[in-house]
């Protein structure tokens, strides 16, 4: 017998409890600012913004030659033009920007490498050859093959350029944002005037950020906010003549309040714990805001086994909705599936609000069910967004790019931390395929149509609980006594080998030995009780004493049904 070659499954990572948010940020509006207050804020922001731009350029020039001595020299020069605390905030922000650019550069390098490998693979195949599962095939014609060969040369040249920049420590950073910078070249598409763009560009390049200090009064000496909302700013040395309070400080006429997490913020500043502040201007609305942020290190860590005891809610992320299903601790779906839809079209604020609303409804349902964890896929479409892999499947690439995996993960972790619910991240391998194969049909009834996404949520929940996604199939029906026994029992969470492909057992296809056919019609029982003749002679094998009572009860039942 010829055995079919099956593609080996990739190794599935074990589920883990995702870490909660490491920081908290709240925003309050500065209402009632006077003209002098706005003038002072603009002057301080422009002065510190120029220093921050010069420090970032100096840090980029240092590249990989940066050390503690160069850091100290930069901070010393900034201190002479501002203050030691302002200089510390500027240098720390500069290092964060440079590190973020390095990580983005590394991600760009990986994306280029993936595109180059895909192009080389497709160019090596004959024209018109179909692709195998998971790998694209050859190109359709000679023209497309020629265009892709040119694109391969472009990507290889770009890859070498980016790799050379990374080896030398060169990064590309734009203070104010690259998106806003590119809008200057096409103001019509951005629906902005030149004056409006200049105002936004200047405001985005201001620097009004102060790091917190534990042990200092109200947790910050540069931008101090009292419990009653009074804002006091330590002016830089060149602007000390604008102070309206002692020690070169300026007290704003406006007061700030934090409707969200106000009690937590007040407890921190009354205990003199570190709180960082940032003042910024929204040019479109003409409003000034103050952001307060601090780190959180007291989040409880619940073990994975403890979270599984009360069951989980499996959530499947899609482009327009979240499909969720409640599973008990044994991996069985309970109740009906839930669908939490959202619309990701329109402005960024609208998309963010839609996402928050969907997650809020999900958490309310999780609280009502009493579960302690939500299971979600650890999605990362970095390798699936390139056009080299999917070719002309532009709608599919747009669908993947439109899924807010990063924002969804960040929002879910933050909101679950406040609700006291943990998040279990699982490997997304084969969840949709196996969910549809093993759970969509059994969970579909005349009154309920189970979608593929709902079945995938069951697969995600079972993987989070440690159970295999694949269901055990029942044996072929033998007779009413079901002599082969039930094989639909659940496998234990520790048996991870059930996740793979079942090995083929040599021998006959049947799972049991054929019954003995040597008996006669007079000595063998019929398959049904009603078909048995009245003068049937019942033959019983020798039994143990423990089985005698069971056989007697079965004989009485049969006699009662047949009237014997």
N, C-alpha and C positions, 0 to 999 in steps of 0.2 A: 504494500500500500504506500502510495506517495503522499508524504506529509507536506502541507502547505507551509511555506516560510512566512512567519509573522514578524512584523517590525517590533523590535524590543521597545518597551515603554521606558520613558525617562524616569529617573528616580524622583519620587515625590517627597518633598521636604515635610518635616513634621510640623504640626501647628504650634504656634507660640502666642503668648499673651503680649500684645503690643504695648509699648511704653506710652504712658500718658504725656500730656504736654509739659514741657520743661519750663514754660513761662506763661505769664498772664499779662494781657494788655487791655486797658479800658480807656475810653475817650470821653472827654467833657468839653463843652463849648465855652469859650471865653466871651461872655455877654457883657455889654456895657463898656467896651473899650473906648477911651477918649482918643482924640486926634493925636495927643502927645504920646499916649501909650502905643499906638500903631507906628508912630514915627520912630520911637525907641526900638521897638521890635524889628522894624525893617533895617535900621542901622546896625543893630547887633547881628541880625541874620546875614546881612551883606558882608560885614567885616569878618565874621567867623567863617562864612562860606568861601571867601577868598583864601583864608588861611588853610581851610580844609582842602581846597583844590590844589594849592601849592604843595601841601603835605602828601596828597595822593600821587601827584606827579613825581615827587621825590622818592616815594616808596616804590613806584613802578620802575624808576631808573635803577634803584638798588637791585631789584630782581632777586636772584638767589643768593646774592652777597649780603643780604640783610642779616644783622646780628644785633645783640643788645647794645653795642656801642653806637651803631647808626640810629637805633631807636631812641636812645638817650639824647643823642645830638639833635634829632628832630624835635623831640619834646622840649629840649632846652631852648631852641630857637622860637618855638611857638609860645613858650611861657613868657618870653620878653615882650611879645606882641599881644598877649591876652592875660592869662593867669595859669597857674599850674593845673588847676582842675579843668579849665577849658581845654588846655593842651592834652591832658590825659583822655578826655572824651574824643577829641579829634583824632589822636593817634589810634585809639582802639577802634573807632569807626573806620579808619583807613585800612587797618589790618583785616577787618571783617569784609570790606569790599574787595580787597586783593585776594583773600582766600576764596570768596564766592566766585570771582572771575577764574581762578585756577580750577575750581571744580567744574564750572561751566565749560572751560577749555578742554578738560579731560572728557566730559560727556560728548562734546563736539567731535573729539578725536575718535571716540568709540563709534559714533554714528557714521563718520566717514569710512572707518574700517569695515563696518558691516555693509555699507553700500558697495565698497570696492569688492569685497568677497562675493556678494550676490551678483554683481555684474560679471566678474570673471567666471563664475559658475554658469551663468546663462549664455555667455559668449562661447563657452567651450562646448555647448551642446549643439547638435545639428538644428538647422532652421526648421521650425514647425514641430519639433518634438514636444510632446506633452510632459508636464511635470509630474513628479511623484508626490506622494502625500507629504506635505510639509516643506517641499522644495519646489520652486518655480521651474517651468520648462524653458525651452529655447524660444527665441524671438520668432515673430510671424513671417517676416520677410527680410530681404537683404537690406532694404532701406532702413528699417528699424535696427537691424544689427549694426549697420554703419554708424547711425546716430548714437547708439549706446556705446560703441567703441570710442567715439569721441568724448562722450561723457565720462567714460572710465579714465581717459587721459586727464581730464579736468579734475576729477576727484583725486587721482593719485598726486597730481601737482599740488592741490590744496592740502592734502594730507601731509605731504612733506613739509609744506610751509608751516602748518600748525604744529607739527612735531618739532620743527626747529625752534619755533617760538617757545614751546613748552620747555625744551631742554635748556634754553637760555634764560627762562624765567620771565619772558615778556608776555604781558596780558593786555587786553583791551577793556578799558573801563570808561564809562561816560557818567559823569556826575549830573544828575537830572533825569537820566533814563534814556536809553537808546530809542525807544518808541517815540518819545516826545521829540527827540532830535530829528528823526526821520519825517515827522509830520511837517517840519519846516519846509521841506521840498515839495509838498503837495497840500497846501492849506485848504484847497477846495474840497478834496476828499475828506479831510479832517473836520470840515465845516467850522473853520476858525479864521479869524482875521489875524493880520500880522501883529497888531497891538495885543490882542488876546493871547497869541502864542508867546510873545515876548514876556508878558506878565507871568504866564505859567512857567516859562523857562527860568526866569529869575527866581520865582518863589521856590521852585524845585531844587535850586542850587544853594539856597540859604542853609545855614547850619545853626539850629537852635536846639541842640540835644545835649543833655547832661546826664552822666552816669551817676548812679546812686552810691552811697557810702554808708555802710553799717556803723552804728555808733555815733554818727553825726546827728545834729538836730533835725528831726523829721525825715531822716534818711537821705538828705541831699543838701549840699552846701551851695551849689551853683544855681539851680532852680528849686527854690524851696516853696512848698505848698503847705499851709497850715491846715489843721483839721476843719476850720470854718471856711476854707476855700480861698484864702488870700494867697496870691502868687507874688513871690519876691525873686528878682533876678539879680545875680551878681554880674555887674557890668565889666567888660574887658577894660584893661588899663587905658587904651586910647579914648574910650567913651565914658570914663569915670565922671566927667563934668556933667553928664546928664542925670546923675543920681538924684533922687528925691528922698533918700534915707541915708543913714550913716553907713560907713564901711563900703562905700561905692555900690550901694544897692538901690534898685529901683522897684517900687511897689506898684503893681498894676491896680487900676481902679476897678477892674472887673474881677469877679470871683467865679471860681469853677466848682462844679458839682459833678459827681460820678453816680448816675442813677444805677448803673450796673456794677456790682461788686464794691459798692461804696463802703459798706461796713468792713469788708476785708482790707480795703485800702486804708481806712482810718485806723484799724488796729495795727497795721504795719508802721505807719508814721508815728503813732503814739508810742510805739515800742522802739522808735529810732532804727528801724530796719531799712535796708537799702531799697530805694524806689527810683527808677530812672524816668526822666520826663523828656518830652519832645513837643515843641510848639511849631505849628505849621499853619499856612494860610490856604484855604480853598478859594482859588481865584474865581471859579465859576459861580459860587454862591456868595463870595465876599465875606466869608466867616473865618474866624480864628479858632483853632482847636488845640487842646492840650492832651497828649497821650501819656498815661502813666503805666509803667510795666515793671514787673518784678519776677524773679525766678521762684519756682515751686519745687521743693525737694521733700515734701512730707506726704506725697501721694502713697496710699497703701498699695502693696503688691500682693495680689491674691493668687495662690497657686492654681495651676491649670486643672488639677483634679477636683479642687473645691468648686471651681466654676462649672464643671460638668455635672455636678450633682443635681442641680435644679434644671438641667436642660439648657438649650441655647436657641437662639433665633438665627437661622441661616439667611443671609442677605445676598442676593445676586445683583450686581451693579450693571445697569444698562444705560443706553444713551438718553432715554426719556423717562425712566422710572426705576424704582427699587422693588424687586420681587423678594418677598420675605415669607418664611414659614416657620412655625414653632415646632420644635422637636423636643421630646422628653429625653431623659437621661439614657434611655436605651436606643436612641436613634430613630424612634417612630414619629412620623408626622402627626400633629395634633391639630384639630380644627380645620379651618379653611385658610388658604394662602391669603396674603395681603399684598396690595399693590400701592405704592406711594409714588405718584407721578410728579414730574417737574418739567418745566419748559426752559431750555437753555438757549433760547434765542433772545436777541435784544442786547441791551447794555450790560456791563459787568455787574452793576449793582442789582439789576433785575435777576440775573443768573444766580448771584450769591443768595439773594432772598429766596428764590425758588428752592435752592439746595437746603437752606436752613429750615424752610417750612417742611420739606419732606423728611428731614432728619428729626425734626421736633415731633412729628406724628409717629415716626418709628419708635422714638424713645418713650412716648406716652403709652404706646401699645406694649412695649417691653416692660414698663413699670406695672401695667395692669396684669400682665401674665406672671410676674414675679421671678423672671429669669435674672441671672446675674451676669450674663455675657451675650454679646452679639458676635456672630461669626461672619467674616467678610473676606473676600479674596485679596491676596497681596498682589494687586495688579501693577504691571509696569509695561507699557506699550512702547518702550524706547526702540526696540528692534522691529516693530510692526508698522511704523508710520512712514517708512521710507518708500518712495515710489519705485525703487529698484526691486523691491521684494514683491510687491503686488501689481506692478506694471500699470495697466490701464484701469485697474479697479479703483478709480478715484472716489466714487461714493463710499466704498468700504474704508478707504483711508480717512476720508472726512468723518465717517462715523466713529472710528477709533480715536481720532484727534479730538472729537467733540466730547468724549467721555471725561468728566472732571475727576479723574482718579486721584490726583494730588490734593485738590481742594476738598474732595469728599473725605479722604483719609484724615486730613488735618481737622476738618470740621467735626467729623465723627469722634475722633479722639478727644477733642476739647469738650464737646457736649456730653459725651459719655462720662468723662471725668467728673463733671458737675452733677450728673445724675446718679453717680455711684455704680455705674455699669462698666464692666471691662469689655475689651475688644480682643477677639481671638482671630489672628491672621492665619490663613491657610494657603496652601499652594493651589494656584488656579488650574493646574494641569488636569484635563479631561473632565472637569466638573460639568460643563454643559453637555458634552457628548454622553458621558455615563449617566447623568441625571435623566436625559431624555430616553436613553436606552432602557434603564432599569426602573424608573419611577414615574415617568409621564403616563404610561398606559395603566399601571395599577391604581394610580390616584385619580383617574378620570372615571366619571360616572355619568349617568343620564342627566343629573341635575348640576354637574360641575365639570367644566372643561379645563383641564390642567394644562397650562402653557409650558413651553420648553424652559422658560426662565424660572417659573415656579419649581419645576423639577430640579433645576440647577441649584436653587436655594436649599433643597433637601440634601443634595449631594454635598454642598458646602457645610451644612450643619452636621452631617454625619462625619465628615472628615475632621471637623473641629472636635467632635466628641471622641475621636479615636477609632471609629468604626469604619470598615471598608464601605465604599460607595456601592459596589456591586452586590446585588441581592442573591441569596442562595435559591436556586430553582428547585421546585418540588419534584420528586421522582415520578415516573410514569405510573398512572393509576393501575394498581394490581388487582385488588379485590376489596371488599368491604372492610376486611380486618386490617388493611394497610400494613401488611406484614413487614414491609421494608422500613417502616418507621418514618417519622417526620424529619425532613431535612431543611426546614425553614427557620431553624433556631438561629439567633444572632450570634455572630462570632465575637469573641472578646476584644476589648480595645487594644490589648497588647499584641494581638496577632496582626502585624503589619504586612505579612506576606500575602494576605488575601487581597491586597490592593493590586497585585500584578496579574498577569495572564495565567489562567489555570493550565498546568502542564497536561499534556495528553497522556491518558492511561492506555497502555498496550492491552490488546486482547479484544474481546467482543464489545460492541457498543453498549449493550445492556448493562445496567448497574447491579444486576442480581443474577443468581443462577436460575435457570429455567426449572419450573416445578416438575416433579416426577410424574411422568405420563404412564407408568406401569399399572396404575390402579384401574379398576373396572368401574363401570357406571354404578354398580350396586354398592361399591365401597367408597365412593368419592362424593363429597357434598356438592350440591348445585351452587351456582354463582348467586342465585337469588332464592329467598325463602319461599316466595309464592310459587315458584316453578317446581318445588320439590313435591314428589308424589306423596300420597297419604301413607302408603305402606313402605315409606323410605326407612331403611335400616341405618341408624346412626352409629358410626364406628368412631370411637374416641381412643387416642393413644394414651399411654400411661403418663400421668402427670404427677407433679410434686404435690405434697399436702397443702402447700401455700396457694396453689392454683386451683384446688378443688372447688373452693367456694365460688370462684369467678366462673368456672365452667358450669356449675350448677345453676347460677343465676342466668347465664346465657341460654341454657336449655329451657328454663322456665319461660323466658321471654319468647323464644321461638315457638314453643308449644302454645303459648297464649295467642300468638299471631295466627298460627295455622289451625287452631281449634283442636289440636291433638291432646 
